[in-house]
Amino acid sequence: MSADNWTNCSKCGSSSFREDYEIGIWSGEFHASYRGRCEDCGYTFTFKHDAPVENDAERLRAEALAKLTPADRKALGLDGND
């Protein structure tokens, strides 16, 4: 999702502060970005954050393997590298 908005500039008070932002998940990453710029005074603010999206299947598998006893691991044929 992306959008733009016009609001008041926190630096000079004019109503010519343009805000642009995007948020979404692309290629396995959460992405959020924001940029604001005043057309009158030139004040600019930017923010960007990217984070990998956790793979629930891998996390659940790792949690289940961590709960196995050595006897369970041996019975399942797991060699400790799983």
C-alpha positions, 0 to 999 in steps of 0.5 A, spaced: 500 500 500 502 506 498 499 513 499 500 521 499 498 526 503 498 534 504 498 537 511 501 542 515 509 543 516 511 542 523 517 547 521 514 553 518 507 552 519 505 552 511 500 547 509 505 545 503 508 539 507 507 532 502 507 526 506 509 519 502 509 512 505 509 505 503 507 499 507 507 492 505 510 485 504 515 484 498 519 478 497 519 475 504 520 482 507 516 487 511 517 494 508 515 500 511 517 507 509 515 514 510 518 521 507 515 528 508 518 534 504 515 541 505 515 545 498 515 552 502 521 551 507 524 545 504 524 541 511 525 533 510 523 527 514 524 520 512 524 513 515 525 506 513 524 500 516 525 493 513 525 486 517 524 479 514 518 475 515 518 469 520 517 463 517 512 460 521 513 452 519 521 453 520 520 456 527 515 451 529 519 445 527 525 448 531 521 448 537 518 441 536 525 438 535 528 442 541 523 438 545 525 431 543 529 427 548 535 424 546 531 417 546 526 420 541 531 423 537 534 416 536 528 413 535 526 418 529 533 417 526 535 424 527 543 425 528 543 432 531 544 436 525 536 437 524 
